[in-house]
C-alpha cells in the first residue's frame, strides 16, 4: 500500500501478462459526478502511459478533492491530480522493478 495526499494505491502481482486497474472514487470525497468521472479518466490515462508490469492495482480516492461550492473540475486540479498519480504509480513501478 502506498499513499499520496489524495490517493491510496493497493497493488500485487498477477499471473497475467498485463497490468489491471480498479478505480474507487467515493462520493463523500468528490461530491459531483463530473469530478468523480474526471478523476477516473485521469487515473486510467496515467495508468496506460506508465506501462506497468503484470500487477493488479486499485487506486482509491482517500481525501476530499473539492467541495460543492468550488467548480466541479479545473485544469489546475486535473494537472495536480495527474502529477500526483504519476508519482504514485511510478514509485510502484520502481518497487516492482527492484524485486
N, C-alpha and C positions, 0 to 999 in steps of 0.2 A: 504494500500500500504506500502510495506517495501522495503528498498534499501540496497544494498551492493555495493562494488566498481565496479562490472561488471554487476550486475543484478538488476531488479526490479520485485517484486512479488506482483501480484494482487490476492486477494483471497476473496471468500464469500461462505457462506453456501449453500448447495443444499438440495433437498428433496430425494435424493437417499441414498443408504446405503453404498456408497463408494466415495472416492475422485477421481476427474478427473484432468487431466493435459493438458495444452496447452503450447507449447514452441515456442518462436519467436526469431530467430537468424538472424538479418539483415546483408546483405552483406557489408554494409558500416563499420560495427564493426568487422566482421570476413570475410575478402575478399575471402578466399578459401573455397570451398565446403567441403573439408576434415575437416577443422576446425569447420565449422558450424554443420556438421553431428556428429562430436565427442562431441561437446557441447550438442547437443540434446540427444545423447546416455548417457552421464554422468548425465544429468538432469533427464532422465527417470529412470536410475538406482538408483539415490539418492531418487527420489520420491517413488519408490517401497519399498525401505528399511525403509522409515520413518513411514509408517503405519498411515497416517493422518486420521482424522475424515471425515465425509461427507462434503467436501468443494470442490469448483472449484478453481483451481489455474492456473494462467497464469504467466509463467516465461519469462521475456523479457530481452534480452541482451541490456545493456544500455551504454556500453563503449567499446572502442576498446580492443580486446584481443591480437591480434598480427598484424603484417604488412606482406606484400608480401615478404619482404626481410628476415624475420625470418622463421624458419622451421614451417611447417603447424601445427604440434601438437607435443608436447614433453611430456614425462612422468611427468616432473616437472609442466608444465602448467595444465595437467589433474588433478594432485593431488591438486594443488592450487584451481582450479575451483570446484572440488569435495568438498573440505573443505568449500569453500565459500557458495556453495549451501546447504550443510548440515546445516550450521549455520543459513542460511536464512529460510529454511523450519522448522528447529527445533524451531526457535523463533515463527513461525506461529502456530506450534502445541501447544506450551505453551500458546499462546494467546487464541486459541480455547478452551483449557482445562480450562482456568480460567473463561470462560463465562458461 
